[in-house]
Amino acid sequence: NLIALNDQGGVVSPLLSEHSIKQLKKFFGIPLINATIAKSEVVGSSIVATNKGFIANPNIDNPDYKLLKKTFKVLGQPTTANFGDMFIANDILATSNGAIVGSQTSGHEILRIEEGLSGEGKE
C-alpha cells in the first residue's frame, strides 16, 4: 500500500524512511518520488499504474495529476472502483495487457478504468 510504479517511475509513501527509498530506487532502477496522493500517505492503494496508463483516487487535484503523469510518463484518469471505493488498488489488478476488477465495479467505473489504463486519460 506504500508504493505505486511502472517501468518509468514510481511514487512512494512519506511513511517510508529515506534509507528504504534509496534501497527501493537501487532495486527497481527507476526514479521514485516521495509524495502523498489525494492527501493520503497510502499511495499504493490510491494508484494503479501500468506502462500504458494509470488510474488514481478520484480526489486527486490537478497538481497530483500532473505529478503522476510526469512520473509514470503516461496519461491517466481519476476514478473509483467496486461501486465507489476511492482506494482503487484494493479493487484492481492490472498489467499493460489487461485488468481484473472487483465484482461490484459499475459499468461507468469500468469505462473510466479502461480509459485510464489504456492511456486515453486527460491531457
C-alpha positions in Angstrom: 0.0 0.0 0.0 3.0 2.3 0.1 4.4 2.0 -3.4 3.0 2.5 -6.9 5.2 2.1 -10.0 5.6 1.3 -13.7 8.7 0.8 -15.7 9.3 4.6 -16.0 9.0 5.7 -12.4 7.2 5.4 -9.1 5.6 7.1 -6.2 6.4 6.1 -2.6 4.8 7.0 0.7 6.3 9.6 3.0 5.8 6.9 5.7 9.0 5.2 4.2 12.4 6.2 5.5 15.0 7.8 3.3 17.1 4.7 3.6 14.2 2.5 2.4 13.6 4.8 -0.5 17.2 4.7 -1.6 17.2 0.9 -1.4 14.0 0.8 -3.5 15.5 3.1 -6.1 18.5 0.9 -6.3 16.4 -2.3 -6.5 14.0 -1.1 -9.1 16.4 1.1 -11.1 13.8 3.8 -11.7 13.2 7.3 -10.3 11.0 7.4 -7.3 9.3 10.4 -5.8 8.1 10.7 -2.2 4.6 12.1 -2.2 1.1 11.9 -0.9 -1.8 11.5 -3.4 -5.2 13.0 -2.6 -3.8 13.8 0.8 -3.2 10.1 1.5 0.0 8.5 2.5 -1.1 5.1 1.3 -0.1 5.9 -2.3 0.0 2.2 -3.3 -3.7 2.0 -2.6 -4.5 5.2 -4.3 -2.9 4.5 -7.7 -2.8 1.6 -10.2 -0.1 2.2 -12.9 0.9 0.3 -16.0 3.2 1.2 -18.9 0.2 2.3 -20.9 -1.7 4.4 -18.3 -2.8 4.9 -14.7 -5.8 5.4 -12.6 -5.9 7.2 -9.3 -8.0 8.1 -6.3 -10.8 10.5 -7.6 -9.8 13.1 -5.0 -6.5 13.9 -6.7 -6.2 17.6 -7.6 -4.5 19.0 -10.8 -1.0 19.2 -9.2 -1.3 15.5 -8.2 -2.4 14.5 -11.7 0.5 16.4 -13.3 2.9 14.8 -10.9 1.6 11.3 -11.7 1.6 12.0 -15.5 5.2 13.2 -15.3 6.4 10.3 -13.0 4.8 7.4 -15.0 5.2 9.1 -18.4 1.7 8.1 -19.4 -1.8 9.7 -19.2 -4.3 8.6 -16.6 -7.7 9.0 -15.1 -9.1 9.6 -11.7 -11.8 7.1 -10.8 -13.3 4.8 -8.2 -13.9 1.0 -8.4 -16.1 -1.6 -6.7 -19.0 0.9 -6.6 -17.3 3.9 -5.1 -14.0 2.7 -3.4 -11.5 5.5 -3.7 -8.6 3.2 -2.8 -8.7 1.7 -6.2 -5.6 -0.6 -5.9 -7.6 -2.6 -3.4 -10.1 -3.5 -6.1 -8.0 -3.9 -9.3 -5.1 -6.0 -10.6 -3.7 -4.6 -13.8 -0.9 -5.1 -16.3 -0.3 -3.4 -19.7 -2.3 -6.2 -21.3 -5.5 -6.1 -19.1 -7.1 -5.8 -15.8 -9.3 -7.6 -13.3 -11.7 -5.6 -11.3 -13.9 -6.3 -8.2 -17.3 -7.8 -8.8 -19.1 -4.7 -7.5 -17.4 -2.4 -10.1 -20.1 -0.5 -12.1 -20.2 -0.1 -15.8 -19.3 3.6 -15.6 -16.3 2.8 -13.4 -15.2 0.1 -15.8 -15.2 2.6 -18.7 -13.1 5.1 -16.7 -10.7 2.4 -15.6 -10.3 1.2 -19.2 -9.7 4.8 -20.4 -7.1 5.4 -17.7 -5.2 2.2 -18.0 -5.1 2.4 -21.8 -3.5 5.8 -21.7 -6.6 7.6 -23.0 -6.8 9.8 -19.9 -6.9 13.5 -19.8 -4.0 15.6 -21.0 
